[in-house]
């Protein structure tokens, strides 16, 4: 009688471990999709930076004349508000994309660890049940 109850317990443990594994696999798939989305957002921000009018590396941008004009007392040293706002927005977008990317990487690593743990538990339960089934 105890062998029968042990078998039922092992089968229940295997079913539970298998359900947890499927859930962890789904979480990993979702984390991979989120990571791909965050990476795409990062790539878009990096690509847009080069095209933006507020890019400080772009020749002829408002930033080019700032330092040389400081020697001239009559020069207007104020930067264009639109260019400053665009640069501020670009910096904020880049910071958000970087943070999103980091969070997605961390979530993916957690999901992968959870899947690995569930895989080990499922394999242990299957091995215990296989051992019991052997004559």
N, CA, C and O atoms as a printed pandas DataFrame, in Angstrom:
     atom_number atom_name residue_name chain_id  residue_number  x_coord  y_coord  z_coord
0              1         N          UNK        A               1    0.822   -1.186    0.000
1              2        CA          UNK        A               1    0.000    0.000    0.000
2              3         C          UNK        A               1    0.868    1.253    0.000
3              4         O          UNK        A               1    0.507    2.256   -0.617
4              5         N          UNK        A               2    2.004    1.207    0.682
5              6        CA          UNK        A               2    2.845    2.405    0.759
6              7         C          UNK        A               2    3.509    2.695   -0.595
7              8         O          UNK        A               2    3.788    3.851   -0.914
8              9         N          UNK        A               3    3.759    1.655   -1.382
9             10        CA          UNK        A               3    4.340    1.867   -2.704
10            11         C          UNK        A               3    3.360    2.608   -3.599
11            12         O          UNK        A               3    3.749    3.469   -4.388
12            13         N          UNK        A               4    2.085    2.264   -3.466
13            14        CA          UNK        A               4    1.062    2.925   -4.272
14            15         C          UNK        A               4    0.944    4.407   -3.907
15            16         O          UNK        A               4    0.857    5.261   -4.789
16            17         N          UNK        A               5    0.943    4.704   -2.613
17            18        CA          UNK        A               5    0.837    6.103   -2.189
18            19         C          UNK        A               5    2.109    6.875   -2.550
19            20         O          UNK        A               5    2.048    8.059   -2.883
20            21         N          UNK        A               6    3.255    6.203   -2.484
21            22        CA          UNK        A               6    4.513    6.854   -2.870
22            23         C          UNK        A               6    4.496    7.189   -4.345
23            24         O          UNK        A               6    4.932    8.264   -4.757
24            25         N          UNK        A               7    3.987    6.252   -5.143
25            26        CA          UNK        A               7    3.894    6.485   -6.589
26            27         C          UNK        A               7    2.972    7.671   -6.878
27            28         O          UNK        A               7    3.291    8.524   -7.707
28            29         N          UNK        A               8    1.837    7.721   -6.197
29            30        CA          UNK        A               8    0.902    8.842   -6.397
30            31         C          UNK        A               8    1.541   10.172   -5.988
31            32         O          UNK        A               8    1.361   11.189   -6.658
32            33         N          UNK        A               9    2.287   10.152   -4.880
33            34        CA          UNK        A               9    2.968   11.369   -4.429
34            35         C          UNK        A               9    4.009   11.819   -5.453
35            36         O          UNK        A               9    4.136   13.007   -5.750
36            37         N          UNK        A              10    4.746   10.852   -5.983
37            38        CA          UNK        A              10    5.770   11.189   -6.983
38            39         C          UNK        A              10    5.143   11.689   -8.282
39            40         O          UNK        A              10    5.646   12.621   -8.909
40            41         N          UNK        A              11    4.040   11.058   -8.676
41            42        CA          UNK        A              11    3.350   11.530   -9.887
42            43         C          UNK        A              11    2.789   12.927   -9.685
43            44         O          UNK        A              11    2.830   13.748  -10.601
44            45         N          UNK        A              12    2.265   13.209   -8.497
45            46        CA          UNK        A              12    1.759   14.549   -8.198
46            47         C          UNK        A              12    2.906   15.563   -8.175
47            48         O          UNK        A              12    2.765   16.685   -8.662
48            49         N          UNK        A              13    4.039   15.156   -7.606
49            50        CA          UNK        A              13    5.209   16.048   -7.569
50            51         C          UNK        A              13    5.723   16.322   -8.980
51            52         O          UNK        A              13    6.125   17.441   -9.300
52            53         N          UNK        A              14    5.704   15.285   -9.817
53            54        CA          UNK        A              14    6.143   15.466  -11.205
54            55         C          UNK        A              14    5.189   16.387  -11.952
55            56         O          UNK        A              14    5.629   17.256  -12.704
56            57         N          UNK        A              15    3.893   16.207  -11.752
57            58        CA          UNK        A              15    2.912   17.066  -12.417
58            59         C          UNK        A              15    3.085   18.524  -11.974
59            60         O          UNK        A              15    3.015   19.443  -12.789
60            61         N          UNK        A              16    3.310   18.717  -10.686
61            62        CA          UNK        A              16    3.517   20.067  -10.162
62            63         C          UNK        A              16    4.807   20.675  -10.729
63            64         O          UNK        A              16    4.830   21.836  -11.139
64            65         N          UNK        A              17    5.866   19.881  -10.744
65            66        CA          UNK        A              17    7.146   20.367  -11.274
66            67         C          UNK        A              17    7.029   20.686  -12.759
67            68         O          UNK        A              17    7.616   21.655  -13.242
68            69         N          UNK        A              18    6.272   19.869  -13.477
69            70        CA          UNK        A              18    6.089   20.118  -14.910
70            71         C          UNK        A              18    5.278   21.399  -15.148
71            72         O          UNK        A              18    5.573   22.158  -16.070
72            73         N          UNK        A              19    4.270   21.633  -14.325
73            74        CA          UNK        A              19    3.472   22.864  -14.442
74            75         C          UNK        A              19    4.332   24.090  -14.126
75            76         O          UNK        A              19    4.235   25.109  -14.810
76            77         N          UNK        A              20    5.168   23.995  -13.098
77            78        CA          UNK        A              20    6.067   25.097  -12.760
78            79         C          UNK        A              20    7.071   25.339  -13.882
79            80         O          UNK        A              20    7.411   26.484  -14.179
80            81         N          UNK        A              21    7.546   24.260  -14.506
81            82        CA          UNK        A              21    8.480   24.398  -15.621
82            83         C          UNK        A              21    7.817   25.118  -16.793
83            84         O          UNK        A              21    8.411   26.016  -17.391
84            85         N          UNK        A              22    6.579   24.721  -17.122
85            86        CA          UNK        A              22    5.864   25.380  -18.224
86            87         C          UNK        A              22    5.649   26.866  -17.928
87            88         O          UNK        A              22    5.777   27.709  -18.816
88            89         N          UNK        A              23    5.318   27.176  -16.669
89            90        CA          UNK        A              23    5.131   28.574  -16.275
90            91         C          UNK        A              23    6.451   29.347  -16.381
91            92         O          UNK        A              23    6.475   30.481  -16.859
92            93         N          UNK        A              24    7.536   28.731  -15.935
93            94        CA          UNK        A              24    8.849   29.386  -16.016
94            95         C          UNK        A              24    9.277   29.565  -17.472
95            96         O          UNK        A              24    9.897   30.569  -17.824
96            97         N          UNK        A              25    8.947   28.598  -18.305
97            98        CA          UNK        A              25    9.292   28.702  -19.735
98            99         C          UNK        A              25    8.511   29.857  -20.380
99           100         O          UNK        A              25    9.058   30.612  -21.185
100          101         N          UNK        A              26    7.246   29.982  -20.021
101          102        CA          UNK        A              26    6.447   31.100  -20.530
102          103         C          UNK        A              26    6.989   32.443  -20.066
103          104         O          UNK        A              26    7.025   33.404  -20.834
104          105         N          UNK        A              27    7.412   32.507  -18.802
105          106        CA          UNK        A              27    7.998   33.747  -18.274
106          107         C          UNK        A              27    9.294   34.081  -19.001
107          108         O          UNK        A              27    9.571   35.246  -19.287
108          109         N          UNK        A              28   10.090   33.051  -19.300
109          110        CA          UNK        A              28   11.333   33.290  -20.041
110          111         C          UNK        A              28   11.047   33.783  -21.452
111          112         O          UNK        A              28   11.720   34.692  -21.940
112          113         N          UNK        A              29   10.060   33.196  -22.106
113          114        CA          UNK        A              29    9.695   33.660  -23.450
114          115         C          UNK        A              29    9.234   35.111  -23.427
115          116         O          UNK        A              29    9.589   35.890  -24.312
116          117         N          UNK        A              30    8.444   35.478  -22.417
117          118        CA          UNK        A              30    7.988   36.855  -22.286
118          119         C          UNK        A              30    9.163   37.785  -22.012
119          120         O          UNK        A              30    9.235   38.881  -22.568
120          121         N          UNK        A              31   10.079   37.351  -21.159
121          122        CA          UNK        A              31   11.258   38.163  -20.850
122          123         C          UNK        A              31   12.127   38.349  -22.084
123          124         O          UNK        A              31   12.698   39.421  -22.283
124          125         N          UNK        A              32   12.234   37.320  -22.912
125          126        CA          UNK        A              32   13.009   37.445  -24.153
126          127         C          UNK        A              32   12.353   38.442  -25.097
127          128         O          UNK        A              32   13.043   39.228  -25.747
128          129         N          UNK        A              33   11.032   38.415  -25.177
129          130        CA          UNK        A              33   10.321   39.375  -26.027
130          131         C          UNK        A              33   10.503   40.800  -25.491
131          132         O          UNK        A              33   10.724   41.734  -26.263
132          133         N          UNK        A              34   10.409   40.960  -24.173
133          134        CA          UNK        A              34   10.609   42.278  -23.570
134          135         C          UNK        A              34   12.035   42.772  -23.788
135          136         O          UNK        A              34   12.261   43.958  -24.028
136          137         N          UNK        A              35   12.984   41.860  -23.703
137          138        CA          UNK        A              35   14.393   42.232  -23.920
138          139         C          UNK        A              35   14.623   42.656  -25.363
139          140         O          UNK        A              35   15.345   43.620  -25.622
140          141         N          UNK        A              36   14.017   41.946  -26.298
141          142        CA          UNK        A              36   14.153   42.325  -27.706
142          143         C          UNK        A              36   13.527   43.694  -27.958
143          144         O          UNK        A              36   14.068   44.503  -28.712
144          145         N          UNK        A              37   12.386   43.947  -27.324
145          146        CA          UNK        A              37   11.726   45.248  -27.468
146          147         C          UNK        A              37   12.595   46.365  -26.880
147          148         O          UNK        A              37   12.728   47.430  -27.482
148          149         N          UNK        A              38   13.182   46.122  -25.708
149          150        CA          UNK        A              38   14.049   47.130  -25.077
150          151         C          UNK        A              38   15.298   47.375  -25.917
151          152         O          UNK        A              38   15.742   48.515  -26.050
152          153         N          UNK        A              39   15.863   46.318  -26.479
153          154        CA          UNK        A              39   17.037   46.484  -27.340
154          155         C          UNK        A              39   16.685   47.259  -28.601
155          156         O          UNK        A              39   17.475   48.081  -29.067
156          157         N          UNK        A              40   15.509   47.005  -29.154
157          158        CA          UNK        A              40   15.069   47.757  -30.333
158          159         C          UNK        A              40   14.875   49.232  -29.989
159          160         O          UNK        A              40   15.225   50.111  -30.777
160          161         N          UNK        A              41   14.318   49.497  -28.812
161          162        CA          UNK        A              41   14.157   50.877  -28.363
162          163         C          UNK        A              41   15.489   51.568  -28.189
163          164         O          UNK        A              41   15.643   52.736  -28.547
164          165         N          UNK        A              42   16.455   50.848  -27.639
165          166        CA          UNK        A              42   17.803   51.395  -27.473
166          167         C          UNK        A              42   18.426   51.697  -28.831
167          168         O          UNK        A              42   18.990   52.772  -29.035
168          169         N          UNK        A              43   18.323   50.745  -29.759
169          170        CA          UNK        A              43   18.878   50.950  -31.102
170          171         C          UNK        A              43   18.241   52.146  -31.785
171          172         O          UNK        A              43   18.918   52.918  -32.465
172          173         N          UNK        A              44   16.934   52.295  -31.602
173          174        CA          UNK        A              44   16.228   53.425  -32.215
174          175         C          UNK        A              44   16.718   54.755  -31.641
175          176         O          UNK        A              44   16.923   55.716  -32.382
176          177         N          UNK        A              45   16.905   54.809  -30.320
177          178        CA          UNK        A              45   17.384   56.045  -29.688
178          179         C          UNK        A              45   18.789   56.379  -30.171
179          180         O          UNK        A              45   19.090   57.538  -30.456
180          181         N          UNK        A              46   19.643   55.376  -30.264
181          182        CA          UNK        A              46   21.016   55.611  -30.721
182          183         C          UNK        A              46   21.026   56.068  -32.177
183          184         O          UNK        A              46   21.785   56.968  -32.538
184          185         N          UNK        A              47   20.193   55.458  -33.011
185          186        CA          UNK        A              47   20.139   55.852  -34.419
186          187         C          UNK        A              47   19.547   57.252  -34.577
187          188         O          UNK        A              47   20.015   58.037  -35.402
188          189         N          UNK        A              48   18.518   57.562  -33.787
189          190        CA          UNK        A              48   17.888   58.886  -33.873
190          191         C          UNK        A              48   18.816   59.985  -33.398
191          192         O          UNK        A              48   18.716   61.125  -33.853
192          193         N          UNK        A              49   19.713   59.655  -32.492
193          194        CA          UNK        A              49   20.623   60.674  -31.972
194          195         C          UNK        A              49   21.464   61.277  -33.087
195          196         O          UNK        A              49   21.700   62.485  -33.102
196          197         N          UNK        A              50   21.907   60.463  -34.001
197          198        CA          UNK        A              50   22.749   60.948  -35.091
198          199         C          UNK        A              50   21.974   61.818  -36.085
199          200         O          UNK        A              50   22.550   62.674  -36.757
200          201         N          UNK        A              51   20.680   61.589  -36.164
201          202        CA          UNK        A              51   19.862   62.346  -37.111
202          203         C          UNK        A              51   19.308   63.630  -36.512
203          204         O          UNK        A              51   18.868   64.516  -37.244
204          205         N          UNK        A              52   19.326   63.738  -35.195
205          206        CA          UNK        A              52   18.656   64.848  -34.524
206          207         C          UNK        A              52   19.362   66.172  -34.771
207          208         O          UNK        A              52   20.584   66.226  -34.912
208          209         N          UNK        A              53   18.570   67.241  -34.820
209          210        CA          UNK        A              53   19.138   68.581  -34.978
210          211         C          UNK        A              53   19.910   68.994  -33.734
211          212         O          UNK        A              53   20.792   69.849  -33.810
212          213         N          UNK        A              54   19.590   68.401  -32.596
213          214        CA          UNK        A              54   20.241   68.773  -31.350
214          215         C          UNK        A              54   21.518   67.978  -31.095
215          216         O          UNK        A              54   22.108   68.095  -30.022
216          217         N          UNK        A              55   21.945   67.188  -32.043
217          218        CA          UNK        A              55   23.152   66.395  -31.853
218          219         C          UNK        A              55   24.355   67.330  -31.740
219          220         O          UNK        A              55   24.608   68.135  -32.636
220          221         N          UNK        A              56   25.081   67.222  -30.659
221          222        CA          UNK        A              56   26.213   68.119  -30.457
222          223         C          UNK        A              56   27.362   67.815  -31.401
223          224         O          UNK        A              56   28.268   68.636  -31.545
224          225         N          UNK        A              57   27.348   66.661  -32.045
225          226        CA          UNK        A              57   28.416   66.302  -32.977
226          227         C          UNK        A              57   28.126   66.761  -34.409
227          228         O          UNK        A              57   29.006   66.716  -35.268
228          229         N          UNK        A              58   26.917   67.194  -34.656
229          230        CA          UNK        A              58   26.515   67.559  -36.008
230          231         C          UNK        A              58   27.121   68.921  -36.378
231          232         O          UNK        A              58   26.966   69.887  -35.631
232          233         N          UNK        A              59   27.802   69.004  -37.514
233          234        CA          UNK        A              59   28.397   70.288  -37.909
234          235         C          UNK        A              59   27.316   71.351  -38.120
235          236         O          UNK        A              59   26.268   71.080  -38.705
236          237         N          UNK        A              60   27.585   72.539  -37.642
237          238        CA          UNK        A              60   26.641   73.633  -37.814
238          239         C          UNK        A              60   25.565   73.687  -36.755
239          240         O          UNK        A              60   24.659   74.516  -36.845
240          241         N          UNK        A              61   25.637   72.829  -35.756
241          242        CA          UNK        A              61   24.641   72.844  -34.683
242          243         C          UNK        A              61   24.857   74.074  -33.813
243          244         O          UNK        A              61   25.890   74.738  -33.897
244          245         N          UNK        A              62   23.885   74.362  -32.993
245          246        CA          UNK        A              62   23.939   75.555  -32.150
246          247         C          UNK        A              62   25.141   75.524  -31.217
247          248         O          UNK        A              62   25.594   76.576  -30.765
248          249         N          UNK        A              63   25.658   74.355  -30.924
249          250        CA          UNK        A              63   26.756   74.231  -29.962
250          251         C          UNK        A              63   28.097   74.635  -30.570
251          252         O          UNK        A              63   29.033   74.937  -29.828
252          253         N          UNK        A              64   28.216   74.649  -31.888
253          254        CA          UNK        A              64   29.514   74.916  -32.515
254          255         C          UNK        A              64   30.059   76.301  -32.219
255          256         O          UNK        A              64   31.263   76.459  -32.021
256          257         N          UNK        A              65   29.210   77.289  -32.186
257          258        CA          UNK        A              65   29.701   78.645  -32.011
258          259         C          UNK        A              65   29.751   79.129  -30.590
259          260         O          UNK        A              65   30.172   80.262  -30.356
260          261         N          UNK        A              66   29.354   78.350  -29.650
261          262        CA          UNK        A              66   29.213   78.827  -28.285
262          263         C          UNK        A              66   30.548   79.248  -27.677
263          264         O          UNK        A              66   30.660   80.351  -27.142
264          265         N          UNK        A              67   31.536   78.405  -27.749
265          266        CA          UNK        A              67   32.784   78.716  -27.063
266          267         C          UNK        A              67   33.573   79.820  -27.755
267          268         O          UNK        A              67   34.173   80.661  -27.086
268          269         N          UNK        A              68   33.582   79.829  -29.054
269          270        CA          UNK        A              68   34.331   80.877  -29.749
270          271         C          UNK        A              68   33.677   82.238  -29.556
271          272         O          UNK        A              68   34.384   83.245  -29.517
272          273         N          UNK        A              69   32.371   82.306  -29.438
273          274        CA          UNK        A              69   31.675   83.574  -29.278
274          275         C          UNK        A              69   31.853   84.180  -27.890
275          276         O          UNK        A              69   31.589   85.366  -27.695
276          277         N          UNK        A              70   32.290   83.394  -26.944
277          278        CA          UNK        A              70   32.421   83.915  -25.581
278          279         C          UNK        A              70   33.488   84.999  -25.480
279          280         O          UNK        A              70   33.451   85.825  -24.568
280          281         N          UNK        A              71   34.423   84.999  -26.401
281          282        CA          UNK        A              71   35.453   86.041  -26.373
282          283         C          UNK        A              71   34.912   87.383  -26.854
283          284         O          UNK        A              71   35.500   88.427  -26.572
284          285         N          UNK        A              72   33.823   87.359  -27.561
285          286        CA          UNK        A              72   33.214   88.579  -28.097
286          287         C          UNK        A              72   32.141   89.047  -27.118
287          288         O          UNK        A              72   31.157   88.343  -26.888
288          289         N          UNK        A              73   32.326   90.219  -26.550
289          290        CA          UNK        A              73   31.405   90.723  -25.537
290          291         C          UNK        A              73   30.022   91.006  -26.095
291          292         O          UNK        A              73   29.042   90.961  -25.352
292          293         N          UNK        A              74   29.919   91.294  -27.376
293          294        CA          UNK        A              74   28.642   91.634  -27.989
294          295         C          UNK        A              74   27.861   90.400  -28.465
295          296         O          UNK        A              74   26.715   90.524  -28.898
296          297         N          UNK        A              75   28.465   89.232  -28.387
297          298        CA          UNK        A              75   27.821   88.025  -28.920
298          299         C          UNK        A              75   26.660   87.588  -28.028
299          300         O          UNK        A              75   26.698   87.719  -26.804
300          301         N          UNK        A              76   25.642   87.069  -28.681
301          302        CA          UNK        A              76   24.503   86.522  -27.948
302          303         C          UNK        A              76   24.841   85.075  -27.592
303          304         O          UNK        A              76   24.877   84.210  -28.466
304          305         N          UNK        A              77   25.085   84.816  -26.318
305          306        CA          UNK        A              77   25.519   83.486  -25.900
306          307         C          UNK        A              77   24.354   82.566  -25.564
307          308         O          UNK        A              77   24.564   81.413  -25.190
308          309         N          UNK        A              78   23.150   83.055  -25.692
309          310        CA          UNK        A              78   22.000   82.200  -25.383
310          311         C          UNK        A              78   21.821   81.147  -26.471
311          312         O          UNK        A              78   21.887   81.436  -27.666
312          313         N          UNK        A              79   21.598   79.941  -26.024
313          314        CA          UNK        A              79   21.342   78.854  -26.970
314          315         C          UNK        A              79   19.874   78.876  -27.336
315          316         O          UNK        A              79   19.030   79.283  -26.537
316          317         N          UNK        A              80   19.582   78.450  -28.509
317          318        CA          UNK        A              80   18.185   78.408  -28.951
318          319         C          UNK        A              80   17.383   77.483  -28.037
319          320         O          UNK        A              80   17.812   76.368  -27.742
320          321         N          UNK        A              81   16.233   77.947  -27.599
321          322        CA          UNK        A              81   15.400   77.156  -26.685
322          323         C          UNK        A              81   14.981   75.827  -27.293
323          324         O          UNK        A              81   14.953   74.803  -26.610
324          325         N          UNK        A              82   14.658   75.845  -28.566
325          326        CA          UNK        A              82   14.212   74.609  -29.217
326          327         C          UNK        A              82   15.342   73.586  -29.258
327          328         O          UNK        A              82   15.116   72.399  -29.022
328          329         N          UNK        A              83   16.537   74.032  -29.552
329          330        CA          UNK        A              83   17.668   73.107  -29.613
330          331         C          UNK        A              83   17.976   72.553  -28.229
331          332         O          UNK        A              83   18.285   71.370  -28.088
332          333         N          UNK        A              84   17.895   73.390  -27.220
333          334        CA          UNK        A              84   18.152   72.940  -25.856
334          335         C          UNK        A              84   17.074   71.950  -25.399
335          336         O          UNK        A              84   17.376   70.946  -24.754
336          337         N          UNK        A              85   15.841   72.239  -25.733
337          338        CA          UNK        A              85   14.749   71.321  -25.388
338          339         C          UNK        A              85   14.904   69.991  -26.117
339          340         O          UNK        A              85   14.658   68.930  -25.544
340          341         N          UNK        A              86   15.314   70.051  -27.383
341          342        CA          UNK        A              86   15.508   68.819  -28.154
342          343         C          UNK        A              86   16.641   67.988  -27.562
343          344         O          UNK        A              86   16.536   66.766  -27.466
344          345         N          UNK        A              87   17.729   68.657  -27.165
345          346        CA          UNK        A              87   18.842   67.930  -26.557
346          347         C          UNK        A              87   18.413   67.315  -25.229
347          348         O          UNK        A              87   18.730   66.160  -24.944
348          349         N          UNK        A              88   17.700   68.081  -24.426
349          350        CA          UNK        A              88   17.220   67.575  -23.138
350          351         C          UNK        A              88   16.311   66.364  -23.341
351          352         O          UNK        A              88   16.413   65.377  -22.611
352          353         N          UNK        A              89   15.437   66.440  -24.316
353          354        CA          UNK        A              89   14.536   65.329  -24.614
354          355         C          UNK        A              89   15.322   64.104  -25.087
355          356         O          UNK        A              89   15.022   62.975  -24.699
356          357         N          UNK        A              90   16.324   64.339  -25.926
357          358        CA          UNK        A              90   17.138   63.225  -26.428
358          359         C          UNK        A              90   17.898   62.550  -25.294
359          360         O          UNK        A              90   18.012   61.325  -25.260
360          361         N          UNK        A              91   18.417   63.347  -24.367
361          362        CA          UNK        A              91   19.136   62.784  -23.219
362          363         C          UNK        A              91   18.179   61.980  -22.343
363          364         O          UNK        A              91   18.521   60.890  -21.885
364          365         N          UNK        A              92   16.986   62.514  -22.111
365          366        CA          UNK        A              92   15.993   61.800  -21.302
366          367         C          UNK        A              92   15.567   60.499  -21.977
367          368         O          UNK        A              92   15.427   59.473  -21.311
368          369         N          UNK        A              93   15.360   60.533  -23.291
369          370        CA          UNK        A              93   14.980   59.324  -24.031
370          371         C          UNK        A              93   16.075   58.268  -23.951
371          372         O          UNK        A              93   15.800   57.079  -23.789
372          373         N          UNK        A              94   17.305   58.717  -24.066
373          374        CA          UNK        A              94   18.429   57.776  -24.017
374          375         C          UNK        A              94   18.534   57.155  -22.621
375          376         O          UNK        A              94   18.768   55.953  -22.494
376          377         N          UNK        A              95   18.363   57.964  -21.580
377          378        CA          UNK        A              95   18.434   57.444  -20.213
378          379         C          UNK        A              95   17.316   56.440  -19.961
379          380         O          UNK        A              95   17.542   55.406  -19.332
380          381         N          UNK        A              96   16.110   56.737  -20.446
381          382        CA          UNK        A              96   14.986   55.811  -20.265
382          383         C          UNK        A              96   15.225   54.512  -21.021
383          384         O          UNK        A              96   14.965   53.429  -20.497
384          385         N          UNK        A              97   15.721   54.615  -22.253
385          386        CA          UNK        A              97   15.988   53.410  -23.042
386          387         C          UNK        A              97   17.066   52.558  -22.372
387          388         O          UNK        A              97   16.982   51.330  -22.368
388          389         N          UNK        A              98   18.072   53.213  -21.809
389          390        CA          UNK        A              98   19.145   52.486  -21.126
390          391         C          UNK        A              98   18.601   51.777  -19.885
391          392         O          UNK        A              98   18.935   50.620  -19.627
392          393         N          UNK        A              99   17.763   52.478  -19.119
393          394        CA          UNK        A              99   17.168   51.870  -17.924
394          395         C          UNK        A              99   16.239   50.722  -18.300
395          396         O          UNK        A              99   16.251   49.678  -17.649
396          397         N          UNK        A             100   15.436   50.906  -19.346
397          398        CA          UNK        A             100   14.542   49.833  -19.807
398          399         C          UNK        A             100   15.334   48.609  -20.242
399          400         O          UNK        A             100   14.953   47.472  -19.968
400          401         N          UNK        A             101   16.433   48.864  -20.919
401          402        CA          UNK        A             101   17.270   47.770  -21.393
402          403         C          UNK        A             101   17.884   47.010  -20.212
403          404         O          UNK        A             101   17.923   45.779  -20.215
404          405         N          UNK        A             102   18.353   47.734  -19.223
405          406        CA          UNK        A             102   18.922   47.090  -18.046
406          407         C          UNK        A             102   17.891   46.281  -17.280
407          408         O          UNK        A             102   18.183   45.178  -16.820
408          409         N          UNK        A             103   16.686   46.821  -17.139
409          410        CA          UNK        A             103   15.612   46.101  -16.451
410          411         C          UNK        A             103   15.233   44.842  -17.218
411          412         O          UNK        A             103   15.014   43.788  -16.621
412          413         N          UNK        A             104   15.155   44.952  -18.540
413          414        CA          UNK        A             104   14.807   43.788  -19.354
414          415         C          UNK        A             104   15.869   42.695  -19.229
415          416         O          UNK        A             104   15.540   41.510  -19.159
416          417         N          UNK        A             105   17.127   43.089  -19.201
417          418        CA          UNK        A             105   18.212   42.108  -19.034
418          419         C          UNK        A             105   18.108   41.415  -17.673
419          420         O          UNK        A             105   18.280   40.200  -17.578
420          421         N          UNK        A             106   17.829   42.189  -16.621
421          422        CA          UNK        A             106   17.706   41.615  -15.278
422          423         C          UNK        A             106   16.502   40.681  -15.192
423          424         O          UNK        A             106   16.590   39.603  -14.605
424          425         N          UNK        A             107   15.378   41.096  -15.777
425          426        CA          UNK        A             107   14.183   40.245  -15.773
426          427         C          UNK        A             107   14.439   38.949  -16.535
427          428         O          UNK        A             107   13.996   37.878  -16.119
428          429         N          UNK        A             108   15.153   39.051  -17.645
429          430        CA          UNK        A             108   15.471   37.857  -18.434
430          431         C          UNK        A             108   16.367   36.908  -17.631
431          432         O          UNK        A             108   16.154   35.695  -17.638
432          433         N          UNK        A             109   17.360   37.458  -16.945
433          434        CA          UNK        A             109   18.255   36.623  -16.138
434          435         C          UNK        A             109   17.484   35.926  -15.015
435          436         O          UNK        A             109   17.724   34.754  -14.726
436          437         N          UNK        A             110   16.557   36.656  -14.383
437          438        CA          UNK        A             110   15.730   36.044  -13.333
438          439         C          UNK        A             110   14.861   34.923  -13.895
439          440         O          UNK        A             110   14.735   33.861  -13.285
440          441         N          UNK        A             111   14.267   35.163  -15.053
441          442        CA          UNK        A             111   13.413   34.142  -15.677
442          443         C          UNK        A             111   14.233   32.923  -16.079
443          444         O          UNK        A             111   13.774   31.788  -15.952
444          445         N          UNK        A             112   15.434   33.160  -16.557
445          446        CA          UNK        A             112   16.289   32.033  -16.942
446          447         C          UNK        A             112   16.688   31.211  -15.714
447          448         O          UNK        A             112   16.694   29.981  -15.763
448          449         N          UNK        A             113   17.017   31.887  -14.621
449          450        CA          UNK        A             113   17.367   31.176  -13.388
450          451         C          UNK        A             113   16.172   30.376  -12.869
451          452         O          UNK        A             113   16.321   29.246  -12.405
452          453         N          UNK        A             114   14.996   30.976  -12.955
453          454        CA          UNK        A             114   13.782   30.283  -12.509
454          455         C          UNK        A             114   13.510   29.047  -13.368
455          456         O          UNK        A             114   13.112   28.001  -12.854
456          457         N          UNK        A             115   13.728   29.175  -14.678
457          458        CA          UNK        A             115   13.538   28.035  -15.572
458          459         C          UNK        A             115   14.546   26.929  -15.256
459          460         O          UNK        A             115   14.196   25.750  -15.233
460          461         N          UNK        A             116   15.786   27.315  -15.014
461          462        CA          UNK        A             116   16.800   26.306  -14.687
462          463         C          UNK        A             116   16.448   25.571  -13.393
463          464         O          UNK        A             116   16.611   24.354  -13.302
464          465         N          UNK        A             117   15.971   26.305  -12.406
465          466        CA          UNK        A             117   15.573   25.696  -11.134
466          467         C          UNK        A             117   14.390   24.755  -11.346
467          468         O          UNK        A             117   14.362   23.661  -10.782
468          469         N          UNK        A             118   13.418   25.168  -12.148
469          470        CA          UNK        A             118   12.253   24.329  -12.425
470          471         C          UNK        A             118   12.651   23.080  -13.216
471          472         O          UNK        A             118   12.081   22.008  -13.018
472          473         N          UNK        A             119   13.619   23.223  -14.099
473          474        CA          UNK        A             119   14.088   22.076  -14.887
474          475         C          UNK        A             119   14.735   21.037  -13.973
475          476         O          UNK        A             119   14.498   19.838  -14.120
476          477         N          UNK        A             120   15.546   21.500  -13.037
477          478        CA          UNK        A             120   16.192   20.586  -12.093
478          479         C          UNK        A             120   15.136   19.866  -11.251
479          480         O          UNK        A             120   15.221   18.653  -11.058
480          481         N          UNK        A             121   14.147   20.601  -10.752
481          482        CA          UNK        A             121   13.098   19.983   -9.934
482          483         C          UNK        A             121   12.297   18.967  -10.747
483          484         O          UNK        A             121   11.971   17.890  -10.250
484          485         N          UNK        A             122   11.984   19.307  -11.987
485          486        CA          UNK        A             122   11.224   18.386  -12.842
486          487         C          UNK        A             122   12.030   17.129  -13.130
487          488         O          UNK        A             122   11.494   16.022  -13.088
488          489         N          UNK        A             123   13.322   17.298  -13.422
489          490        CA          UNK        A             123   14.176   16.141  -13.708
490          491         C          UNK        A             123   14.336   15.240  -12.485
491          492         O          UNK        A             123   14.371   14.016  -12.611
492          493         N          UNK        A             124   14.433   15.846  -11.304
493          494        CA          UNK        A             124   14.530   15.048  -10.067
494          495         C          UNK        A             124   13.261   14.246   -9.847
495          496         O          UNK        A             124   13.323   13.064   -9.507
496          497         N          UNK        A             125   12.112   14.876  -10.039
497          498        CA          UNK        A             125   10.839   14.180   -9.842
498          499         C          UNK        A             125   10.682   13.047  -10.860
499          500         O          UNK        A             125   10.211   11.963  -10.516
500          501         N          UNK        A             126   11.073   13.296  -12.096
501          502        CA          UNK        A             126   10.976   12.256  -13.126
502          503         C          UNK        A             126   11.916   11.097  -12.815
503          504         O          UNK        A             126   11.558    9.933  -12.995
504          505         N          UNK        A             127   13.120   11.421  -12.349
505          506        CA          UNK        A             127   14.077   10.357  -12.015
506          507         C          UNK        A             127   13.591    9.515  -10.839
507          508         O          UNK        A             127   13.747    8.294  -10.834
508          509         N          UNK        A             128   13.001   10.175   -9.842
509          510        CA          UNK        A             128   12.478    9.430   -8.683
510          511         C          UNK        A             128   11.328    8.510   -9.101
511          512         O          UNK        A             128   11.231    7.379   -8.624
512          513         N          UNK        A             129   10.468    8.990   -9.983
513          514        CA          UNK        A             129    9.369    8.164  -10.458
514          515         C          UNK        A             129    9.875    7.014  -11.311
515          516         O          UNK        A             129    9.360    5.900  -11.212
516          517         N          UNK        A             130   10.873    7.265  -12.146
517          518        CA          UNK        A             130   11.456    6.194  -12.964
518          519         C          UNK        A             130   12.117    5.115  -12.094
519          520         O          UNK        A             130   12.038    3.924  -12.397
520          521         N          UNK        A             131   12.759    5.546  -11.024
521          522        CA          UNK        A             131   13.389    4.600  -10.103
522          523         C          UNK        A             131   12.351    3.709   -9.440
523          524         O          UNK        A             131   12.574    2.515   -9.239
524          525         N          UNK        A             132   11.219    4.305   -9.104
525          526        CA          UNK        A             132   10.154    3.546   -8.461
526          527         C          UNK        A             132    9.511    2.561   -9.441
527          528         O          UNK        A             132    9.081    1.480   -9.041
528          529         N          UNK        A             133    9.446    2.923  -10.690
529          530        CA          UNK        A             133    8.795    2.050  -11.692
530          531         C          UNK        A             133    9.655    0.845  -12.057
531          532         O          UNK        A             133    9.137   -0.158  -12.549
532          533         N          UNK        A             134   10.952    0.932  -11.824
533          534        CA          UNK        A             134   11.834   -0.197  -12.164
534          535         C          UNK        A             134   11.578   -1.365  -11.227
535          536         O          UNK        A             134   11.319   -1.176  -10.038
536          537         N          UNK        A             135   11.652   -2.575  -11.772
537          538        CA          UNK        A             135   11.389   -3.764  -10.919
538          539         C          UNK        A             135   12.530   -4.070   -9.980
539          540         O          UNK        A             135   12.456   -5.028   -9.211
